Amino acid sequence: MLDAKLTQLGLKLKNMVVLDLNFPRIVCPEFRKTYEPRFIALPCRQGMALEMAGGLASFGKVVVLVGYEGDELKDLDPTFNVKVLRHSPEGTWENLEERLRAFGPSLVLIPV
C-alpha cells in the first residue's frame, strides 16, 4: 500500500525523493521503477540517511525516508523538508499529501 501511495503522489510532487533504507528488500519497487532518478536505495545506512536527506532537501526536494528508525529529526535544520514515514497503529493515509507537503522535518505516521 505504501508503495502505491508514494507512486501516486510522485506524479503530483515532482520534487519528492524517496530514500529506502530497508533490507533485504526495498519497500517501494513501483516508485523505483516509475521514478528511478528520484529513488535512492540505502539499505541499512541509518547513519548517513539524515545527512543525505538534508543535502537533498537543501536543493528544494521533499525527502521521504522509509525504514528510518532514528529520532534525530529534532536536530535537522527546520528549513529542510524531510519526512520520516513510520508504521504505527495510530497512522492514517488521510491527508498524506498535505503532511508530506507541510514544510519542515517531521515524523509522518502511516498505518501498520
C-alpha positions, 0 to 999 in steps of 0.5 A: 500500500505504501508503495502505491501511495508514494507512486501516486503522489510522485506524479503530483510532487515532482520534487519528492525523493524517496530514500529506502533504507530497508533490507533485504528488500526495498519497500517501494519497487513501483516508485523505483521503477516509475521514478528511478532518478528520484529513488535512492536505495540505502539499505541499512545506512541509518547513519548517513540517511539524515545527512543525505536527506538534508543535502537533498532537501537543501536543493528544494526536494521533499525527502521521504525516508522509509525504514528510518528508525532514528529520532534525530529529526529534532536536530535537522535544520527546520528549513529542510523538508524531510519526512520520516514515514513510520508504521504505527497503529495510530497512522492514517493515509488521510491527508498524506499529501498535505503532511508530506507537503507541510514544510519542515522535518517531521515524523509522518505516521502511516498505518501498520 
